[in-house]
Amino acid sequence: MRFPTVSRCRQALFLSVLPAISLAQGLSFDPREATIASTHHALYTGLTTCREIVSSFLSRIEALNNHTNAIITLNPDALSIASHFDTLLASHNASTGRLFCIPVLLKDNYDTANMPTTGGNLDLADSRPSVDAPAVTALKDAGAIVLGKANLHELALEGLSVSSLGGQTINPYDSTRTPGGSSGGSGAAVAASFSVFSTGSDTVNSLRSPASANSLFSCRPTRGLISRAGIIPISYTQDVIGPIGRCVEDVATALTVMSSVGFDADDNATALAPAGIRGTDYYADLTGGSLQGMRFGLPGGFFNRTATNETTPVNSAMAAMVAKLRSAGATIVPINDTVYNATAISALYDTQRYEYRQEMDVYLQRPSLKGTHPTTLNQLYNSSKFLVIPSQYEYVTTSLISSTDNVTVGSHESYDAVQRGIANLTLALRETFVSKTLDALIYPEQKNLVVKIGSASQSGRNGILAAVTGSPVITVPAGFSAATDEAPIGVPIGMEILGLPYTEQKLLQTAWQIQELTKVRRTPVWARQVVHVKPYANGTVPVIRPDRGNISPNYPLGTL
């Protein structure tokens, strides 16, 4: 049995901002800002039980989910699994995995055999996979307890995190703003300490946007590192999945577990991973890097230098981050190549409109997908059980017309031309790394603060470069905007650290150094409160009913 030491994640900060807890308050385990290591410390030293750990998180969700509307459904088996784990521990000969009794939440586009997988879509409310996604199986095999499913932007097609099934998820730091997306429920839930970490998917920005908007860390891995089988798809070229956490240590451990699936015949991109990468323990040498002597490229095209209330805080936070990196011995290399323009890359090379229909039709027609559900994308969109969003409209209607047909549609190049452009961009990115002797690119995840609820889109994001080139990115907290009445401690701002394929270990080491140097993360104000732990007798878990009424009138249900 492993007895981990207490994590060096921001425990000192946590203790300085949260009120003291005593057992007299009826809280034997404090889930607020809990990490994998701190949870294991409490469990393996006998300070708590697995059932108490799970109950503490369920109690927080039941009491506080109204602040974020982050959770769609809870796992009815969570408490019985926890009790079983306590029995194993009591036997004194249990073999425990590295995520033993760690409560996690899944974005609701991950297949789970005992819960619906809906994508936040009313027409998929009764869609029931009969097998877990391989990444979910890996988490469970390592001992993780899946607490439930988090809301997302419907079918992961935008970054506002509003859905017909789950309603609008709210940013924990500013109730007038979105939490980023599409994995916004996953991000908001982790920021609120509804789980130790969560999972998300990323087609353009969707792991990094919620990490940035919720003062969290995330990893968009190299395409092919983690199997995407059993995840509601959008784009074969751009889709990846990965973890979101409150510290680098937890993200590294989660990535180690999720990538342990290795080659998966149901996702042939996994065949691209070099043999030496398989089985990497990303936690083992996490502290082995140094910022001294590192060279970071800073692409000017990923900034909006027009001074506004929405852009200036981002530019200020990045300037402060650059100054700290320089003080730690790093070199910042300006990158002025015009190819690094997120708006232009998205317009030219985003493959969603070409691949979406084909990918969705394959997913919906799998024999393992049970329950009541449409069998084609056409059927789903003819049902009128979804939200219409401007960018979604283009992807869906174009997908229904062309899919991967090699034709020019309107102003869009043919699919073959787009793929040739992506290949050239990928080569240009590698040439930039070589010619400038770079270790990574750094830039703000979003040129402006995360947008307000009711906005037409999540504007200003920079994630498309990594998405189309398949590059790995670690997102780290970079700062906060100034405090306001709506945002008592400010709105979080995140930075992306992009590397060449399969350099996750180096990127995580860099992120750990930045975490220790900057100590940016803060807990949302309302999430600091103590929640009384309910006993949940007879193995029952609370029932979560998402606020579907919490949807802007700009997003009516119905027709295209």
N, C-alpha and C positions, 0 to 999 in steps of 0.2 A: 504493500500500500504506500502511495506517495503522500508525504506530508509537506506541502509547499510552504514556503515562507510567505509572510505578508507582502503583497505587491508594493512596488515603489510608485504605482500609479498615484495620482494626486491625493493621497490620503491626508497629508498635512493640510492641504487647502480645504479638503472636505471637512476636517475636524474644526477648522477655523471659522467656517461660515454656517455650520449647522448647529442647532441647539443640542446640548448634552442629553444623552439618553440614559435612563436607568431601568433596571429590571422591574422596579416598582411601577413603571408606566406600562407594564405588560408587554414589553417588546424585547424578546430574547435574541432576536436577530434584526439588525438594522439594514434594510435593503437600500437605503439612500446612498448612491454613488458606490455601491458594492462592486467589487471586481471578482474575477475568477479566483485569484489568490486569497483575497480577504474572506470570500465565501467558504473556500476550502479550509482556511485556517479555523474559522468558527465551527465548521462541521467536524473536522478531524480531531480537534482538541476537545470535543464534547461540549462546547458552549451552546450548541443548538442541534436541531435535527433537520433532516432533509424536508420533512413535512412542514416544519416551522418556517424554513426558508421559502418553500413554495407558497405557503399560506401568506407570508409577509408580502410577497409580490402580488398575489391575487387580491389581497386586501387593499393595496395601493391602487391597483387598477379599478377595483369596484368603487373606491372612494373618490378617486381623482380623475378618472378618464373623461369626465365632463369638461375638464379644463382643455383637453386636446382633441377628443374624439378620435383617438389614435387606434383603438382596438375594434376589430370587426367581430371576432369570436374567440372564445376560450376553449382550451382542450378539456373535454369532460374527464379525461383519464389522468390529468396532471397530478392530482392528490393521491390517487391509488398508486401511481408509479413512485411518487415520493415515499409513501409508506413502505412499498416493497424495497426501496433502496435502504431505508432505515433497518429493515429486517436483515438485509445483506450485511450492513455494517455491524449489527449486533452479533452476527455469526462469527466475527473476528477472523474470517478467512476469505473475505470478499476481494475480488480483483476489480479495482475501480479505474475507469478511464480518466483522461485528463480533463474531461468536462463533467465528471461525476456530480450529479445534482446541481448543475448550473442551469438556472432558468433562462430560456431564450425565447424570443418571439420571431416568427417568420413573416416576411412579406406575403400577402395573400395571393401570390402567383406561384408559390411553391406547393407542389403536390404533396398531400398528406392523406394517408389511408383512412384516418378516423375523423377527419374534418373536411367540409367542402373546400374547394379551391376556386375562388370566385373572380379574382382580378378586380374586385370591387364592382362587378357588373351584375345587375339584376337578372339578366338572362342566364347567368351562370351560378345563381344562388343555390341551385340544387345539383350542381356538377360535383360528382364525388369520385375522385381517383381511388383505385383499389390498391395502389402501391405507393409508397413514399418515393419522392425524388431521390436519386442517389446521394445528393448532398445532405438531405434530411436524414437518410439512413446513416451516413457517416457521423453526423452530430449525435444521433441517438446511440450509435455503437460506442461513442466516446463517453456516454453517460449523460448527455444533455437532456433536460426535461423541457419539451416544447410547451410553453404556457398557452399559446394560441396564435392567432393571425392578426397582422397589422393592416390598417387601411393603406391605400395607395391611390395615386392618380389612376383613374379608371383604365384598366388594361395596360397601365404603365405607358400611356401615349403622350403624356405631358408632365409638367413639373409642378402643378398646383396642388396636387394631392386632394382632389375632390372626386367623388365617385357616386354613381346612382345607388349603390348598395350601402356605402359607408358614410356618405355625406362629406362635409369639408373637415379635414384635419387642420388644427389650429397650432400655430407656432407657440411653444411653451414660453418663449421670452417676450413675445409681443402678440397679444390676442387679435390684433388687426391684420396680422401678416400670415401668409402661408408658411408651412414648414419646409419648403423646398419639395423636391420630388423627382421621380415618381415615388420613391420609397419614403414618403413623408411620414407615414404612420410609424414605420420602423425607427426613423430618426427621432421623432417627437417622443416615442415611448422610451427610448434609451435615455434621452435627456431628462425625462421625468422619473427615471429609475423604476420603470415598469418591468424591466428584465435586466440581466447583467449585460447582454449584448443582443443584437438582432441581426437579421439577414436582409439583404436587398438584392435587386438586380439593377443592371446599368446598360442601357442601350445608347444613351447620349450623355446623360449627366446624373443618372438616377441613384447611384450610391454616394456620389460626391456632393450633389446639391443639398440633400438633407443633412449630411455631415457638416457642411459649411454653415447651414442655417440654424443648426442646433448645437454648435460648439462641441463637435464630436470628431472622432477619427474614423476613417473608412479605408478599405482597399478595393479598388477596381483592379483585379488581377489581369495578367496577360491572357488574351483569349486562348483557350485550350488548357489552362492550368486547372480549372475546376469544371467538371461536367455540368452542362446546362440542361441535361435531360430532366423531364418532369417539371419544367418551369414554363408557364405560359409565355410563348415566344413573341418576338416582333421581327428581329433581324438576325439571320444566321451570321452575317458579317460582323455585327456590332454587339450583340448580346453577351453579357457576362454576368456572373453572380458573385457575391462576396459579403463580408461582415461589416457591421457598423458598431463601434464601441466607444466607451468613455475614456479609454487610454490605449496606447499603442500595444502594451503587453497583451491585452485581451484580443485585439484585432489580430496580432501575430499568432496567438494560440488558435483562434477560430479559423484562420486561414490554413494553418497546419492541418487541422482536422478536415476541413471542407475539401482541401486539395488531395487528401489521402485516397480518394476514389481512384485516382490515376486514370489509366486509359478506360474509356467507356465506349463500347460499340454503338451506343445510342447517341453519342455526340462525337463524331469523328474528328472534330477539332482537337480533342484531347490527344490524338496521335502526334500532334505537332510538338508536344512537350519533350525536351531533351531528356535522355535517360537519367542524367545526373540530377535533374530537378525533382524527379519523383521521390517522395518520401522526405523532402526537406522539412526540418523542424525550424520554423521561422522564429520561434521564441528562444531557441537554445543560445544563439550568439547575438541576441538583440542589442546588448550594450557594447558590442565590440567595435562599433564605428567611431568616427570622430568628424566634427565639422572643420577642424583645422586642415587647410589645404584643399578642401572641396571647391569645385567650380560649378556654380549654378547659372544657367542661362535664364535671362529675364526677357521674354518676348514682349516688346512694346505694343504689338497689335492686340494683346489680351487685356488692355486697360482702356477705360474711358476717362480721358483727362479733362473732360468738361466738368467744371465745378458745380455740383448740385448737392442737395441734402442726401441724395441716394448714392452718389458716386464718390464724393469726397471722403466719407468714412472708410470706404474700401481702400482708396489710394493712400490714406493716412496709415491704416493698419499695415498695408504692404510696405510702406516706407519704413515704418518702425521695425517690421520683421527683417527687412534687408539690412538695416543698421545693426540689428542684433547678430545676424549671420556674419556680417563683416567683423564685428567685434570678437566673434568666436574663431576667426581665422579663415573664413570662407571668402572666395572671390566671386563677385557678381559680374557676369558677362552680358552686356546688353545685346539682345537679338532683334535686329530690325528688318529681317527678311519679310517681304510682303506676303509670303505664303502663310505666315502665322497670323491669320485673321479668322476668328471663329465664325463670324457671319458668312464669310465667303466659303469657308470649308463646308459649312452646313448646307449652303445653297447648292454647292457643286457635287458633294460626295455622300450625303446622307442616304443610306440604302434602305431605310424603312419602307418607303413608298413602293419599292420594287419587290421586297421579300416578305412583306407582312402577310399577304393573303395566303401564300403557299405555306408559310410556317404555321399559321393558325389552323388552316385546314388539316394539316398533318396532326397537330396536337388534338384537335377536336374529334378526330376519327380514330384515335388509338383504342384498341380493344380494352385496355385497362381503365379507360375513363367511363365510369358508370354514372347512374343518376340521370336526371332530366337535363338535357343541355342541347344547344344547337350543334350541328355536325359540320357546318361550314361558316366562314366569316360572313358570307352573304346572308345566311339565315339569322345570324346574330344581329346584324345591322338592319335587317328587315323587321326585327321584333319591336323596335322603338323603345327597348328597355335599356337605355344608356343616356349619357349626357353628351350633348354636342358642344365641341370646343373648336375654335377656329383652326388651329394647326391639325387637330384630329381630323377635321373635315377633309383636308387635302390628302392626308395619308390614306384615309379609308377609301375615298372615292377613286383616287388614282390606283390604289391597290386592287380594288374591285375591277378596274378596267384592265390593268396591265400586268400586275404581279411581276414575275421575272421575265416577261416577254421582252425580247431584245429589240425594242422599238423606242423611238423618241415620242414622248407624250407632252404636248404643250411646250413649255420652256425647258423641260427636263431631258437631259441626254439619255441615250440608250443605256441599258444596264451594263453592257460590255464597256462602254466609254467611261462610265462611273468607276467600274472596277479598275480600269487602266489608270484613271486619275488617282485612285487610292494607292495603287502600287507606286506611282511616282511620288506621291506625298510621303509615303513610308520611307522611300529611299532618301528623299530630301531631309526628313527628320534624322535619319541615321547619319547623313553627311554633315548635318549641323553638329551633332554630338562629336563626330570625329574631328572635324575641322576646328572646332572651338575647344576641344578637349574637355567636354562637359561630363559631369557626373549626373546631372538631372536638369530639367527645366522647372522653374517655379513661377507661379502666377496665381492671381485670385481665381477661385472657382467661379465667381460671379462678379462682373464689373460694377454692379450696383448691389445695394442691399436686397435681400430676398423680398419679393413683391408682396403687395397688399392682397388680402382676400378680395375676390371679385375682379382681379386683373385678367386680361385676356390671355396672357401667357407668362411663363417664368423667363423674363427677358434678361439678356446680358450674360448668359452662362458660357463658359469656355470649354466644356467637356468634350466637344466633338472631335478634337485632335486625337485624343486617346481612343475614342470610340471607333473611329474608322481605321486607325493604324494598328489597333489591337494592343496598344502600349499599356503597361501597368502604371497606376497612380495611387499614391497614398495622400489622403486629404487630412490636414491638420488644422486645428483652431489657430487663427492668426490674430484675432482681436475682436473688439466690440465697437459698435457706434456709441455715441454719447447717450446717456440715460435720458429718457423722456417719460411723460406720464403713461404712455402706452407700453414702453419698454423700460422697466425700472432699473435694469442693469445694462441696457443697451441691446442692440440686435447683433447676434454673432456673425462673424466674417471668417471664411475659411480659405486656406491656400492649398493648391494642388502641387504635388511633387511628382513629376513624370520622368520615367526612365525608359531604357530600352527593354525589349521583351525579356522576360524571365529574370529581371533584376529585383524582384520583390524583397529579397533578403537585404540587399543594400539599401533600398528605399525605406524599409522598416527601421533599419539601424539609423538612418538619417532622421526619420520622423521621431524616433526615441530621443535622439540628441536634441532635436528642436523642442520636444515636449519638456525635457528637463531644463532647457535654457529659458523657455518663455513662460511656462506655467500659466497658460491663457485660460483654460476651461473654468467656467463658473456654473453653479447649479441655478436653474430657474428659481425665482423667488418663491412661488407657490409650491414648488416641489420640495422645499426644505422642511415642510411640516411633517410631523409624526402622525402616522396612521395606526390606529388600534388594530391588532391582528385578530381576525375572526377565526373561530375554531373550525368552521366548515365541516360540521358533523356528517357522518355517513358518506364521506368521499365526494360530496357535492361541491361544485365550483359555482361562482356567481354567474348570472346570465348578463351578458353585455348586449345592449341594444344600441347600435350606432344611430347617431342623430341624422337621419336622412333629410329632415327638415332644414338642416344646417347647410343649405346649398344656395349660392347666390342666384337671384332670378336671371342673371346673365346666362345660366346654364340650364335651359329647360330640357326635360326629358322628351325624347321623341325624334322627329323626322330629320333626315339629312337635308 
